[in-house]
Amino acid sequence: MDRSYRQLWEVYFTQLVFNLKTETRKTYLNYLWWILEPAMISGVFYLVFAVFLNRGTDDFLLFLLCGKIPFLWFSKTVSNASNAIVQGKGLIHQMVIPKAYFPSLIIGQDFVKQLFVFLFLFVFIIILGGEFTLNWLYVVPVIVSQLLLITACAFVAAAITPFIPDFRFIISTGMMMLMFGSGIFYSYEDVILKEHQELFLLNPLANLLKNYREVLLENIAPDFDALGLICLGSAVIIMLMLMWFKKHDSTYARVIVQ
C-alpha cells in the first residue's frame, strides 16, 4: 500500500476513535445513548401504532424493532454525511485530502455505534421469546448489504450538498417518505396488493427490512439474489462517486468558502 494511503488510513481510524470518545463525553449516559435513542424512538412508535391505534399483533414490537432500527441507521448516516464535506472545510484548507474521506468518516462512526444497537436488538429479541439459531448468522450479509447501500447514498448526498445546500431539506423529506414507504410499521404482504408487491420490493430499503425480519424473526435465509443486486448497484454507485470526488477534488475547496 502507498505510504500516503497508509497514513490516511491511520488518520482515519485515529479520528474515528477520537470522535466517538468525544461524542460520549458530552453526555452523562455516555455509550448508553447509542442504544437508548433508537429504543426510545421505537417505543414511541410502538405506543402510537400498537397501543393507541391498536394496529399491532402480539409480536408487533419485535416486528417494529427489526424495521425501525435498520431504518434509523440508514437515515441518520445519510443525513449526517450530507454535510460532511462542508463541516470538514477547516481540514480541506490545511491539506490535500480526498473528499470521500469526510462522508466515509461519518459512515464509519455510525457503523460502530450501530453494531452496539444491533447487539441490543438481538438480546431484546431473545428476551421477548425469539429463538436464537445459527440461521441468525445470515444477518451478516444483510448488514453488509445495507452498509454498502448507506455508503452509496451517503456519498451522493455528500457530493451534492456543497453545491446545493438546500439538498439537505430534500434528504429530510425523502427520509420521511421512505419511513412510510418501506414497511416499517406494516407487513407489505398484508397491506399491498399481491400484484404490486414485487414493485414495492424494488425499494432496496424495504427489501432489506424484509430480509432482516426473515432472518431474525422467522429464522430463514435471506433473499441472496436481492442482496446481490443491492450490493452490485451500491458498488457501482460508490465507484462512480469516488471517480466524481477525484475529478472535482479542487472544486470543493472553492465551493465551500463561498
Contacts in CASP RR format, 6 or more apart in sequence:
PFRMAT RR
TARGET T0000
AUTHOR 0000-0000-0000
METHOD contacts of the structure
MODEL  1
MDRSYRQLWEVYFTQLVFNLKTETRKTYLNYLWWILEPAMISGVFYLVFA
VFLNRGTDDFLLFLLCGKIPFLWFSKTVSNASNAIVQGKGLIHQMVIPKA
YFPSLIIGQDFVKQLFVFLFLFVFIIILGGEFTLNWLYVVPVIVSQLLLI
TACAFVAAAITPFIPDFRFIISTGMMMLMFGSGIFYSYEDVILKEHQELF
LLNPLANLLKNYREVLLENIAPDFDALGLICLGSAVIIMLMLMWFKKHDS
TYARVIVQ
8 97 0 8 1.000
8 98 0 8 1.000
8 101 0 8 1.000
12 101 0 8 1.000
12 104 0 8 1.000
12 105 0 8 1.000
15 105 0 8 1.000
16 105 0 8 1.000
16 108 0 8 1.000
16 109 0 8 1.000
16 112 0 8 1.000
19 105 0 8 1.000
19 109 0 8 1.000
20 109 0 8 1.000
20 112 0 8 1.000
20 113 0 8 1.000
23 109 0 8 1.000
24 30 0 8 1.000
24 31 0 8 1.000
24 33 0 8 1.000
27 33 0 8 1.000
29 36 0 8 1.000
31 116 0 8 1.000
34 113 0 8 1.000
34 116 0 8 1.000
34 117 0 8 1.000
35 116 0 8 1.000
35 117 0 8 1.000
35 120 0 8 1.000
38 68 0 8 1.000
38 69 0 8 1.000
38 72 0 8 1.000
38 117 0 8 1.000
38 120 0 8 1.000
39 120 0 8 1.000
41 68 0 8 1.000
41 72 0 8 1.000
42 61 0 8 1.000
42 64 0 8 1.000
42 65 0 8 1.000
42 68 0 8 1.000
42 69 0 8 1.000
43 64 0 8 1.000
45 64 0 8 1.000
45 68 0 8 1.000
45 184 0 8 1.000
45 185 0 8 1.000
46 60 0 8 1.000
46 61 0 8 1.000
46 64 0 8 1.000
49 55 0 8 1.000
49 56 0 8 1.000
49 60 0 8 1.000
49 64 0 8 1.000
49 185 0 8 1.000
50 56 0 8 1.000
50 60 0 8 1.000
50 61 0 8 1.000
50 64 0 8 1.000
55 185 0 8 1.000
55 186 0 8 1.000
57 63 0 8 1.000
59 128 0 8 1.000
59 217 0 8 1.000
61 128 0 8 1.000
62 124 0 8 1.000
62 125 0 8 1.000
62 128 0 8 1.000
62 130 0 8 1.000
62 216 0 8 1.000
62 217 0 8 1.000
63 187 0 8 1.000
63 213 0 8 1.000
63 217 0 8 1.000
64 184 0 8 1.000
64 185 0 8 1.000
65 121 0 8 1.000
65 124 0 8 1.000
65 125 0 8 1.000
66 121 0 8 1.000
66 125 0 8 1.000
66 209 0 8 1.000
66 212 0 8 1.000
66 213 0 8 1.000
66 216 0 8 1.000
66 217 0 8 1.000
67 182 0 8 1.000
67 183 0 8 1.000
67 184 0 8 1.000
67 209 0 8 1.000
67 212 0 8 1.000
67 213 0 8 1.000
68 184 0 8 1.000
69 117 0 8 1.000
69 118 0 8 1.000
69 121 0 8 1.000
70 146 0 8 1.000
70 208 0 8 1.000
70 209 0 8 1.000
70 212 0 8 1.000
71 178 0 8 1.000
71 179 0 8 1.000
71 182 0 8 1.000
71 184 0 8 1.000
71 205 0 8 1.000
71 209 0 8 1.000
73 110 0 8 1.000
73 114 0 8 1.000
73 117 0 8 1.000
73 146 0 8 1.000
73 150 0 8 1.000
74 146 0 8 1.000
74 149 0 8 1.000
74 150 0 8 1.000
74 153 0 8 1.000
74 178 0 8 1.000
74 205 0 8 1.000
75 175 0 8 1.000
75 178 0 8 1.000
75 179 0 8 1.000
76 110 0 8 1.000
77 106 0 8 1.000
77 107 0 8 1.000
77 110 0 8 1.000
77 111 0 8 1.000
77 150 0 8 1.000
77 154 0 8 1.000
78 150 0 8 1.000
78 153 0 8 1.000
78 154 0 8 1.000
78 157 0 8 1.000
78 171 0 8 1.000
78 175 0 8 1.000
79 157 0 8 1.000
79 168 0 8 1.000
79 171 0 8 1.000
79 172 0 8 1.000
79 175 0 8 1.000
80 106 0 8 1.000
80 110 0 8 1.000
81 102 0 8 1.000
81 103 0 8 1.000
81 106 0 8 1.000
81 107 0 8 1.000
81 154 0 8 1.000
81 155 0 8 1.000
81 157 0 8 1.000
81 158 0 8 1.000
82 154 0 8 1.000
82 157 0 8 1.000
82 158 0 8 1.000
82 160 0 8 1.000
82 161 0 8 1.000
82 167 0 8 1.000
82 168 0 8 1.000
82 171 0 8 1.000
83 158 0 8 1.000
83 161 0 8 1.000
83 168 0 8 1.000
84 102 0 8 1.000
84 103 0 8 1.000
84 105 0 8 1.000
84 106 0 8 1.000
84 154 0 8 1.000
84 158 0 8 1.000
85 92 0 8 1.000
85 99 0 8 1.000
85 102 0 8 1.000
85 103 0 8 1.000
85 158 0 8 1.000
85 159 0 8 1.000
85 161 0 8 1.000
85 162 0 8 1.000
85 252 0 8 1.000
85 256 0 8 1.000
86 161 0 8 1.000
86 162 0 8 1.000
86 165 0 8 1.000
86 256 0 8 1.000
87 102 0 8 1.000
88 102 0 8 1.000
88 256 0 8 1.000
89 253 0 8 1.000
89 256 0 8 1.000
89 257 0 8 1.000
91 97 0 8 1.000
92 99 0 8 1.000
92 252 0 8 1.000
92 253 0 8 1.000
92 256 0 8 1.000
93 253 0 8 1.000
93 257 0 8 1.000
96 249 0 8 1.000
98 245 0 8 1.000
98 246 0 8 1.000
98 249 0 8 1.000
99 158 0 8 1.000
99 159 0 8 1.000
99 245 0 8 1.000
99 248 0 8 1.000
99 249 0 8 1.000
99 252 0 8 1.000
100 155 0 8 1.000
100 158 0 8 1.000
100 241 0 8 1.000
100 242 0 8 1.000
100 245 0 8 1.000
102 158 0 8 1.000
103 154 0 8 1.000
103 155 0 8 1.000
103 157 0 8 1.000
103 158 0 8 1.000
104 151 0 8 1.000
106 154 0 8 1.000
107 147 0 8 1.000
107 150 0 8 1.000
107 151 0 8 1.000
107 154 0 8 1.000
111 147 0 8 1.000
118 139 0 8 1.000
118 143 0 8 1.000
121 216 0 8 1.000
122 132 0 8 1.000
122 136 0 8 1.000
122 216 0 8 1.000
125 132 0 8 1.000
125 216 0 8 1.000
125 217 0 8 1.000
126 132 0 8 1.000
130 217 0 8 1.000
131 219 0 8 1.000
133 219 0 8 1.000
135 215 0 8 1.000
135 219 0 8 1.000
135 220 0 8 1.000
135 221 0 8 1.000
136 215 0 8 1.000
136 216 0 8 1.000
136 219 0 8 1.000
138 215 0 8 1.000
138 221 0 8 1.000
138 222 0 8 1.000
139 212 0 8 1.000
139 215 0 8 1.000
139 216 0 8 1.000
141 222 0 8 1.000
141 224 0 8 1.000
141 227 0 8 1.000
142 208 0 8 1.000
142 211 0 8 1.000
142 212 0 8 1.000
142 215 0 8 1.000
142 222 0 8 1.000
142 227 0 8 1.000
144 231 0 8 1.000
145 208 0 8 1.000
145 211 0 8 1.000
145 227 0 8 1.000
145 228 0 8 1.000
145 230 0 8 1.000
145 231 0 8 1.000
145 234 0 8 1.000
146 208 0 8 1.000
148 230 0 8 1.000
148 231 0 8 1.000
148 234 0 8 1.000
148 235 0 8 1.000
148 238 0 8 1.000
149 204 0 8 1.000
149 205 0 8 1.000
149 208 0 8 1.000
149 230 0 8 1.000
149 234 0 8 1.000
151 234 0 8 1.000
151 238 0 8 1.000
152 233 0 8 1.000
152 234 0 8 1.000
152 235 0 8 1.000
152 237 0 8 1.000
152 238 0 8 1.000
152 241 0 8 1.000
153 237 0 8 1.000
155 237 0 8 1.000
155 238 0 8 1.000
155 241 0 8 1.000
155 242 0 8 1.000
155 245 0 8 1.000
156 237 0 8 1.000
156 241 0 8 1.000
157 167 0 8 1.000
157 171 0 8 1.000
159 241 0 8 1.000
159 244 0 8 1.000
159 245 0 8 1.000
160 167 0 8 1.000
161 167 0 8 1.000
161 168 0 8 1.000
162 252 0 8 1.000
162 255 0 8 1.000
162 256 0 8 1.000
163 255 0 8 1.000
178 203 0 8 1.000
178 205 0 8 1.000
181 203 0 8 1.000
181 206 0 8 1.000
182 203 0 8 1.000
182 205 0 8 1.000
182 206 0 8 1.000
182 209 0 8 1.000
183 191 0 8 1.000
183 206 0 8 1.000
183 209 0 8 1.000
184 209 0 8 1.000
188 197 0 8 1.000
188 200 0 8 1.000
188 201 0 8 1.000
188 206 0 8 1.000
188 210 0 8 1.000
189 197 0 8 1.000
192 200 0 8 1.000
200 206 0 8 1.000
201 207 0 8 1.000
201 210 0 8 1.000
201 226 0 8 1.000
204 230 0 8 1.000
207 223 0 8 1.000
207 226 0 8 1.000
207 230 0 8 1.000
208 230 0 8 1.000
210 223 0 8 1.000
211 222 0 8 1.000
211 223 0 8 1.000
211 226 0 8 1.000
211 227 0 8 1.000
214 220 0 8 1.000
214 221 0 8 1.000
214 222 0 8 1.000
214 223 0 8 1.000
215 221 0 8 1.000
215 222 0 8 1.000
END
